[in-house]
């Protein structure tokens, strides 16, 4: 069984402004891409979702949205300046747009990447040129740190794409430098609590950099740890002091390591594209609050499974995700064994007709929503019994740039960001 996340418990206990009907961070309350408790109509081909409204002024970028208390928070680029943006959902108007204190040079695919993490009256963001910042929900900057100045980080080819993780009174980010692979900061002041140096020996794959992933909290092997997919592969870092517990180089490549890891019990699964693949690692106790890591399986990306940047959904023991670089070939894989239930290039399941590119995935009401780079949205049942399209539609706004922002389902509504525009669709079943 999947263990409940500490972050979800934190939201319920310590943050009065965050309720069940909120999506406060990257991939939702549990950081797993699942809209728990939502009821959704899926016969989209016969009865397409109704467009309720659009909101403009989000700036350029691919960041998804966090939604708390009727306000959507995201990030965007405006005339060379990256800003955090708040949109009132009732009036569909921009409440404020605050420039990050740290700006910098361009990178590949200009635009924002980070989904803000909102806790109480604070939010935490990572700027794509390399910074971490805390703002109030009114848009005031509380503190910020430059990855280059504070930690000696080098620019990343595609920019920094992490959505920071809040754990109690701390916020975590991944500068990816030799002295600071991961950093834990006091979330009120920005004071450094500890840092984890980049491991000296990590294996032949990948590069010594942060990668483009966002970390999660779990306790595989009985030790509470932060799990992150870095430029050299997936690692586990002890939460209390930043000690590196283990690492697997198999999930790395030399271009871009992107997907957030998955965890179920004592097994961690990490993937990356560019002809690399997917690794499963089982952790077990090893005395003195340490763990032993044992590889369970590796799926070669050239022939079996690699996830580019659409992410993966774990539901009832199976992974649902798009396979292949710049593609979203639908696949269902048994988490524990790596057995292919259906899909993939080898099994002749390619992108649905008319869609193109990677597929960003979100789960709701027993179904997987696949938002393709071409903008098209497809919904399928989350079952290992077979692949079947329940419905699909093309959103009202498709501007020709990659539709990479991840879908959000909240309170019977589907939110889709298309660059500077946020669309809200009715997908309720009533």
Number of C-alpha atoms within 10 A of each C-alpha: 8 13 12 11 16 17 19 15 14 15 21 13 10 12 14 11 14 21 14 15 17 22 25 28 28 26 26 23 25 21 21 22 24 24 23 17 12 19 19 21 17 24 17 18 15 11 12 18 23 15 16 11 13 18 18 16 17 26 24 22 27 27 26 29 32 24 27 21 14 12 20 24 29 29 33 27 21 17 7 14 16 26 24 26 24 25 24 17 19 8 10 16 15 18 16 17 23 17 19 21 17 18 17 14 10 15 15 9 14 17 25 28 28 29 28 32 27 29 22 15 13 19 26 30 28 30 29 28 25 24 25 27 23 26 22 16 20 14 19 14 18 16 17 19 18 20 24 15 11 11 18 15 22 18 19 19 13 19 22 25 26 28 27 26 26 25 21 15 10 17 24 26 27 34 30 26 20 18 16 23 22 25 20 25 19 17 23 14 12 18 13 13 16 18 21 21 17 20 17 8 9 18 15 12 17 22 19 20 23 31 31 24 25 26 25 26 24 25 22 24 20 16 21 17 23 23 27 28 31 34 28 28 27 27 24 29 21 20 20 12 13 19 16 19 17 18 23 23 20 26 32 31 24 17 15 24 31 27 26 28 24 24 24 18 15 20 21 25 26 30 32 32 28 19 17 29 26 22 26 25 23 21 23 17 15 13 8 6 12 17 19 14 21 14 15 16 16 21 20 16 20 17 14 23 32 28 31 30 29 28 27 29 21 22 20 13 14 22 24 27 30 33 33 28 20 19 21 30 25 24 26 28 21 18 22 18 13 21 14 19 19 20 23 25 17 12 13 11 16 20 20 15 6 9 20 20 23 30 35 26 28 27 28 22 17 16 18 25 25 27 30 30 24 20 28 19 22 23 24 20 20 24 19 19 10 13 17 11 15 17 20 23 18 18 18 11 15 17 13 11 14 19 24 26 26 27 22 27 29 23 16 17 21 21 24 26 28 29 28 18 18 22 19 23 19 20 24 18 11 8
